[in-house]
Amino acid sequence: MSDSPIISKKRKPCKCQRCGGTVLPIVYGFPTHAAFEAAEKGELILGGCCIPENVSEIADWVCKECGQRYYKTMPKELSEL
């Protein structure tokens, strides 16, 4: 993964804004058999089963080529809960 800061987005980017590469979803937790197969096909990235304590380190998507990470911005009304 990239050392650059995680970029905030309202939805999954079609392509990486840094290199133009393919952006894949990150799946956290213990993966299902289907998730293992999708990861092997290059359709998603397995993020691991241990969630970091620092929420700012959690990303929703990652660029397959350069490792740039993105996270989904929470709507204002949900972030205030």
C-alpha positions in Angstrom: 0.0 0.0 0.0 1.0 3.6 -0.6 2.5 5.8 2.1 0.5 8.8 0.8 -2.5 10.1 2.7 -5.9 8.4 2.2 -8.0 10.5 -0.2 -11.7 11.1 0.7 -14.3 10.4 -1.9 -18.1 10.3 -2.0 -18.1 7.1 -4.1 -15.6 4.6 -5.6 -13.4 6.3 -8.2 -13.5 4.9 -11.7 -9.7 5.2 -11.9 -6.9 6.3 -9.6 -6.5 10.1 -9.6 -2.7 9.6 -9.0 -1.7 7.1 -11.7 -4.9 6.3 -13.6 -4.9 2.7 -12.5 -7.7 0.3 -11.5 -9.3 1.0 -8.1 -10.5 -2.1 -6.2 -12.7 -2.4 -3.1 -11.0 -3.6 0.2 -12.8 -6.3 2.2 -12.1 -6.5 5.9 -12.9 -9.3 8.3 -12.6 -13.0 7.8 -13.2 -13.5 4.1 -15.7 -16.0 2.6 -14.7 -18.5 0.0 -16.1 -16.2 -2.7 -14.0 -13.3 -1.4 -10.8 -15.5 -1.6 -11.7 -16.4 -5.2 -12.4 -12.7 -6.1 -9.1 -11.7 -4.6 -7.3 -14.3 -6.7 -9.0 -13.0 -9.8 -7.9 -9.4 -8.9 -11.4 -8.2 -8.3 -10.8 -7.0 -4.7 -8.2 -6.7 -2.0 -8.3 -8.5 1.3 -7.7 -5.9 4.0 -7.2 -8.4 6.9 -9.3 -9.5 9.8 -7.9 -7.1 12.3 -9.3 -3.6 12.1 -6.8 -0.8 13.1 -7.6 1.2 16.2 -6.9 4.4 14.3 -9.9 4.9 12.1 -8.0 7.2 9.8 -5.9 4.2 8.6 -9.0 2.3 7.3 -9.6 2.7 3.5 -12.5 1.5 1.4 -10.7 1.3 -1.9 -7.1 1.0 -3.2 -5.4 1.4 -6.5 -4.1 -1.9 -7.8 -1.1 -0.3 -9.6 0.3 2.4 -7.2 -1.4 1.5 -3.8 -3.2 4.9 -3.4 -5.9 4.5 -0.8 -9.4 6.1 -0.7 -12.1 6.2 1.9 -15.8 6.9 1.5 -16.9 10.2 3.0 -19.8 9.8 5.5 -22.8 12.0 4.9 -22.9 14.9 7.4 -26.0 13.6 9.1 -24.4 10.2 9.8 -21.1 11.6 10.9 -22.8 13.6 13.7 -24.3 10.4 15.3 
